[in-house]
Amino acid sequence: MFVPMSMRQEAPEQQRAFYKSKAWQQCRAAYISSVGGLCERCFKRGYFVPGYYVHHKEYIDPSNITDPAVLLSFDNLEYLCERCHNQEHHGDRKRYIINADGSVIADSPP
């Protein structure tokens, strides 16, 4: 699910406050412990990769920034490594491409 940047920026102060809250810090730590500290997507594919981000499956936006069922529910969380988290938010887009002669050049945004 792609959320337009403008929508994500509507409540940045609330989001920052949430991610600094004791409730989130405790929920995050408990969730990481409950999944064993490994990236859940990699683990499903048979790889043992440490996780890095606790990802909200339903993205946080102004309409749900105060809903604990979205913010703090284990059912809405997923522990991901940096690669899987980037894949979730940016798809297969690469920052560079290698052309026919082997030179690395910057890839233009989609």
Legacy VTK file of the C-alpha trace (Angstrom):
# vtk DataFile Version 3.0
C-alpha trace
ASCII
DATASET POLYDATA
POINTS 110 float
0.000 0.000 0.000
1.566 3.279 -1.093
0.647 6.362 0.918
1.277 9.678 -0.852
3.924 11.811 0.849
1.458 14.672 1.350
-0.810 12.398 3.360
2.066 11.126 5.491
3.175 14.672 6.238
-0.195 15.897 7.508
0.427 14.752 11.084
4.226 14.632 11.460
4.239 16.078 14.981
1.711 13.504 16.173
3.693 10.714 14.541
6.951 11.887 16.099
5.279 12.087 19.486
3.818 8.596 19.059
7.154 7.015 18.109
8.773 8.608 21.173
5.984 7.493 23.530
6.533 4.983 26.289
3.561 2.966 24.996
5.216 2.553 21.575
8.649 1.792 23.013
7.179 -0.945 25.217
4.997 -2.338 22.424
7.927 -2.329 19.993
10.236 -4.156 22.427
7.569 -6.724 23.270
6.786 -7.333 19.600
10.446 -7.802 18.639
10.823 -10.279 21.478
7.656 -12.132 20.438
8.994 -12.771 16.912
12.515 -13.667 17.997
14.243 -10.607 16.566
14.302 -11.866 12.978
12.833 -10.310 9.860
9.484 -12.019 9.452
9.456 -11.951 5.648
12.971 -13.319 5.302
12.234 -15.990 7.902
9.191 -17.156 5.905
11.560 -17.658 2.948
14.014 -19.642 5.079
16.545 -16.881 5.789
17.708 -15.834 9.243
18.098 -12.062 8.929
17.937 -9.722 11.925
15.014 -7.331 11.826
15.421 -3.594 12.071
11.999 -1.892 11.702
8.701 -2.619 13.392
6.436 -1.904 10.447
2.749 -0.994 10.643
0.911 -3.067 8.029
-1.879 -0.481 7.990
0.122 2.702 7.600
-0.287 5.444 10.160
-2.077 8.485 8.795
-4.154 11.379 10.161
-7.307 9.239 10.240
-5.836 6.602 12.581
-3.058 8.383 14.520
-5.023 7.989 17.761
-6.357 4.454 17.193
-4.574 1.944 19.471
-5.884 -0.940 17.331
-3.747 0.404 14.496
-0.849 1.814 16.492
-0.223 -0.834 19.156
-1.876 -4.063 18.003
0.492 -6.949 17.298
-1.905 -7.932 14.502
-0.928 -4.746 12.665
2.829 -5.078 13.199
5.567 -6.836 11.275
9.286 -6.920 12.082
11.337 -6.305 8.944
14.975 -6.014 7.957
16.029 -2.849 6.172
15.794 -4.510 2.745
12.240 -5.786 3.252
11.133 -2.484 4.772
12.532 -0.563 1.810
10.842 -3.027 -0.548
7.534 -2.387 1.223
7.795 1.377 0.951
9.672 1.825 -2.317
9.045 -1.362 -4.303
11.735 -2.614 -6.660
12.958 0.868 -7.476
16.735 1.091 -7.458
18.831 4.181 -6.902
21.199 3.212 -9.675
21.387 1.140 -12.809
24.281 -0.465 -14.613
24.288 0.286 -18.316
25.530 -1.969 -21.145
29.166 -0.900 -20.826
29.166 -1.635 -17.067
29.013 1.966 -15.895
26.928 2.743 -12.828
24.547 5.653 -13.326
21.863 7.207 -11.105
18.363 5.925 -11.730
15.679 8.548 -12.145
12.706 8.414 -9.745
9.545 6.754 -11.067
LINES 1 111
110 0 1 2 3 4 5 6 7 8 9 10 11 12 13 14 15 16 17 18 19 20 21 22 23 24 25 26 27 28 29 30 31 32 33 34 35 36 37 38 39 40 41 42 43 44 45 46 47 48 49 50 51 52 53 54 55 56 57 58 59 60 61 62 63 64 65 66 67 68 69 70 71 72 73 74 75 76 77 78 79 80 81 82 83 84 85 86 87 88 89 90 91 92 93 94 95 96 97 98 99 100 101 102 103 104 105 106 107 108 109
